[in-house]
Amino acid sequence: MVGHEVHGTLYPAYLENFYRAGVRLTPDHHLREIRREAGALVAVVHNAHR
């Protein structure tokens, strides 16, 4: 999720747009780093409960 504190992201209209755009929701993950690889941005996340 875009943050559990941002309640609006849970509404169906937002979720429909997220899914249509190919967004993958990972509410229990934390962002570790963002880097460039072959001209693309790569986000590295880890599970907060493992």
C-alpha positions in Angstrom: 0.0 0.0 0.0 1.0 3.6 -0.4 1.1 3.7 3.4 -1.5 2.4 5.8 -2.0 6.0 7.0 -3.2 7.0 3.5 -6.7 5.6 3.9 -7.9 6.8 0.5 -5.8 4.2 -1.3 -8.1 1.5 0.0 -11.1 2.9 -1.9 -12.3 0.8 -4.9 -11.7 3.6 -7.5 -8.0 3.8 -6.5 -7.6 0.0 -6.4 -9.1 -0.3 -9.9 -6.7 2.2 -11.3 -3.8 0.6 -9.4 -4.6 -2.9 -10.8 -5.2 -1.6 -14.3 -1.8 0.1 -14.2 -0.1 -3.2 -13.0 0.7 -1.9 -9.5 1.6 -4.6 -7.1 0.5 -3.9 -3.5 2.8 -5.2 -0.8 1.5 -3.8 2.5 3.9 -5.7 4.7 7.1 -4.7 2.9 9.5 -1.8 3.4 11.4 0.0 0.8 15.2 -0.7 1.1 16.6 1.0 -1.9 15.9 2.3 -5.4 18.5 1.9 -8.1 18.8 2.2 -11.9 19.3 -0.9 -14.0 19.4 -0.8 -17.8 17.6 2.5 -17.9 14.8 1.4 -15.5 14.2 2.1 -11.8 14.3 -1.0 -9.6 12.8 -0.9 -6.1 14.3 -3.3 -3.5 11.8 -4.2 -0.7 11.9 -6.6 2.2 9.2 -8.2 4.3 8.9 -6.5 7.6 7.8 -9.7 9.4 10.7 -12.0 8.3 
